[in-house]
């Protein structure tokens, strides 16, 4: 059994079409079919239902094929991890892949890179951008990165980490806003506001935010006028009086002279939305230098 055969099998299982899989793999369809047949012969089981394929020209996994697919993914990930660890050893542990996520504040990235530069000048940091903070944690488990900048608490039990900075969510609004004179803002005062928002797919706290506002009788979804994928754009739009926004306090909002930053006045039965930034790692994937 070869890794190439496992990759071929995974691609066919993904596409459920031998022709498309062959195109993706840059091999001929007969060659692909032959490798799948050799794999099935070695295993002594059918991975794809031959009856369904002959009668209905449909490619479907057998129950055994589904089990084998899950295990094949594990083998491929393990081989990739072995390659990464070998390369790290060859570089004497000087190359570190640091996972970051799209909504991570650039100030946090600069902080960590500065710490590495001051204390470990021989270490080369390669940034790997991932969609979300959960994606960072998943990449740590898979071994494609060695360290990850993420949020606490960690969602995957295999990981360990350290919180290195804490903050909370606040509200930003234009300087000429009707609530500009208030020191803190109560949720009830925000019922009729228009909101600038980060899409739910990128927002680390979207679900928690919506839950808190719904409990306060505020339907923010109907009042979201703009969705943008960066805090810089959020700041620009708030400056232009397009709405207000719920944002991390630790972002450098002083670069926007036309907005004000306000903390939220929470009731006794409410919990402030705190943010804990963490460096995470998988203990089994650490080189001696990283330890």
N, C-alpha and C positions, 0 to 999 in steps of 0.2 A: 504494500500500500504506500502510495506516494502523496506528499503534500499537494502536488499538482492535481491529483485525482480528487482530493478533498475540496480544493478550490473549484474545480469543475462542477462537482456535485452541488456545492453550495450555490453556485451561480444558476444552475438549472432549477434548483429548488426555489430560488428567489424569483426567477422569471416565469417558471412553469411553462417553458417554451424552449425547445432545443435550438431552434434557429436563432432566437434573440440572444440566448446564452452564448452561442458560438460567436456571434458578432461581438459581444461584449468582451469575450476572452481572446479575440483575434485568432481563432482556430476554425478549421472547417467543421461543418456539422457531422460528417462521418467520423472524423477523428474524435470529436467530443463524445459521440454515441459509443464509440469503441471503448473509450476510457471508462465510461459509466458501466458498460457491460463487464469490463475486467474487474471493476470494483465490486459489482454485484456477485461476480463469480467467486472472487476471493472471500467475500463475506458469507456466501452461500444463501443469500436472501435477495428478494426483489426490493429495491429502494423506490422504484416508481412502478405504478400499477400498469403492467403490460396489457392487460385486457382492456382497460379504459382507453389506453393509448391507441390500440388497434381498432377498436370498435367506434370510438367517438373522437379520436385524434385529440385527446385531452391528456395533458401531463399532470399526474397527481401523485403525491407521496403516499406510500403505504404506511401503516402504523410503524413498521420497523424503520422505514425511511425517515419518519419524523423524529424518532429517537436518535437515529444516527446523525441527523442534521444538527440537533442540539450538541451532541458530542463533537461533531466535526468543527463547529464554531469554537469550542473550547480548545481543541487541538491547534487550530490556526492562531488563536489568541496566544496560546502558550508558545508557539514557535516565534511569533512576533516579539513576545516578551524576552525570549532567549536571545534573539538577535539584538534587541535593545541593550540587555545587560552585558552581552559580549562586547558591543561597541563601547559601552561606558567603561568597561574594564580596560579596553585597548587605549582609551583616552585617559587612563589613570584617574578616572572619576572627576575630570575637570569640566565635563559637559553636563549640564543639568537642564532638563526640559521642565519649564515652569508653566503650568496651566493657568490661564486667566479666562474670565468670561466677559462677554461684550458689555455688560452694564457695570462692570467693576470700575470704580472711580480711578482715574489716572493717577491721582495723588497717592493712592494705596500702592499702585505698581511702582511708582518712583521711590516710595519709602523702602520697599523690599529690595529693589535693585540697588539702592544706595547702601543698605545694610550689607548686602553681598559684596559690593565693591570695597567697602571699608574693612570688613572682617575676613573675607575670602577672595582676595584679588585674583587668585589663580583659577577661580571657578568661572567658567563661561556659561552664561545664562541664555538659553534659547526660549523665547516666549512662544507659547502655543495657545492661540485664541480659540475658545470653544463657545457654543451658543449660550449656555446658562451655567450657573454655579453647580447644578446637579450634573451637567455634562463633565465638569471638571472632576467631580468625585468618581464618576463612572470611568473616566480615563485613568484615574489613579488605580482603580481596581484592575483594569485591563493591563496596566503596566506601560502604557504609551507615553506617560509623563511620570516624573519622579516626585515633584512637589506641585501642589495646587493651591491657588488663592481662591478661597471659597467662603461660604457663610456658615456660621455655627447656629444650631447644632448640626453635626454631620448626619447625613441621611443613611449612609451605608455602614453597617456594623464592622466591616473589615478595616476601616480607616481609623487613623489616629490624627491628632492635630493639636494646635495651640492657638488660642485667641490672642491677637496682637493689637486690636483696636476696637473700641466700642463707640456706638453713636445711636442716633434715633432719627425718626422721620419727623419732618417739620413741614410747614406750609410756606410757600413763597407767593407773593402777590405784588402787583404794581404799586409804586409809591403813591399814586393818586387814588388808590382803592378806598372804598368806604370804610374798611376795617383797619386802615393804616395806623390809626392812633391807638389801637388796642395793643396792650403788652402781650397778651396771649389770646388765642382764638378757641372758643368753645365750638364743638362740632355742630351744635344747633345753629350757630351763626353762619354756617357754610351751606345751608340747605339749598339756596337759590343760585349757587355759584356755577360758572362754567369751568370745566376742568381740562387741563392739558395732561395727557397721560402717556406712560410707557405701555406698549402692548403687553397683554397678559402673558404671552409666550416668553417675554424677556424679563418681566417684572418679578423680582424675587419674592415680593410680599403682596402680590395682587390679591390672592384669596383672603389673606388676613385683613387687608385694608377694606375690601368689600364687605366682609363679615361685620367689622366694627361699624362701618357707616350704615349698613342695613339695620343693625341693632339700634342705631340712633335715629332710624326712620328716614334715612337719606339714600335716595337712589342715584348714585353717581353715574351709573352706566348711561342713563338717559341724558346726562349733562356733559358728557365728554365730547368736546368739539374738535380736538386734535389728538392724534396718536403719533408719537415720534420715537425714534430708536436711540436717542442720546440725550443726556442731561443738558448738554450745551444747547441743543435745540429747544428743550423745555424752557431754559432760562431766557432764550431769545424771544420765544412766543409770549411768555409772561411779561417780559419787558415791553412788548408791543400791545399789551392790554387784551390779549386773546383769551385770557382765562387765568386761573390760579393752578397750583400744582402741589402735590404731596411728594417731598423729596428728602434725600439724606442730608442731615445737618452738616456732615463732614465734608461735603463738596464745597469748593471755594466759590461761594456766591458773591464775594466782594468784587468779582470781575464784571458784575452786572450792576452798575450804579442806579438803575431805574427800578430795582425790585427791593422788597423788604422780606426778611426772614422772620417768621413767627412760630413760636412753639405752641403746641396744642394744650389746652387746659382739659385734663382728663377728669372724669367723675370718679368717685371712690370705687365703683364696681367695674371700671374700665382699666385695661392694661396698656401702657404706652408701647408703641411699636419700636422696639429696640433692634439695633443692628449690631451683630458681632462678626467682625472680619477675622478669618482664621487662615493659617497655613496648615494644609493637610497632607498626609502621606500614607502609603501602605507599608507597614513595617517589613513585609517580605521582599519589597522591591527596592529597599534602600541599599546603596553601596556603603562600604565602610566610611568613606569620606562624608557622605550625607549624614550618616549617624552621628 
